[in-house]
Amino acid sequence: MEQTRSNDPTTTYKEVKIGRTTYRVTSVFLGEKDLGKTLEQLAIRKAMADIQTGTLCPAV
């Protein structure tokens, strides 16, 4: 499979007004991401955080 990369990244934003303040969050998509690898990294981070906080289920 051949990867191509565009010079112009896709950018989206969303604005939310809370009180008199408007917050704007901008997302930039730069290319294809391996979803499996991303999910693996998130699972590892979650497991490490659980170990550090002691929220893992105790062994029975």
C-alpha positions, -999 to 999 in steps of 0.1 A, spaced: 0 0 0 14 34 -10 11 63 14 6 98 1 8 129 22 -9 161 14 9 195 19 -23 210 33 -34 193 66 -71 190 73 -81 214 101 -113 216 120 -124 236 150 -153 239 175 -162 269 195 -180 267 229 -192 298 248 -192 295 286 -203 327 303 -186 356 285 -157 335 274 -155 317 240 -132 286 239 -120 274 205 -105 239 201 -86 232 168 -78 197 156 -53 191 128 -52 158 109 -17 153 94 -21 119 79 -30 82 84 -25 68 119 -22 31 127 -53 26 149 -41 -7 164 -8 8 175 -26 38 191 -51 16 210 -22 -5 223 -4 26 235 -35 38 253 -41 4 269 -5 4 282 -8 40 296 -41 30 313 -25 -1 329 5 19 341 -17 46 356 -38 19 373 -7 3 388 6 36 401 -27 46 417 -34 11 430 -68 8 412 -61 -26 397 -85 -53 408 -68 -74 436 -59 -110 428 -85 -135 441 
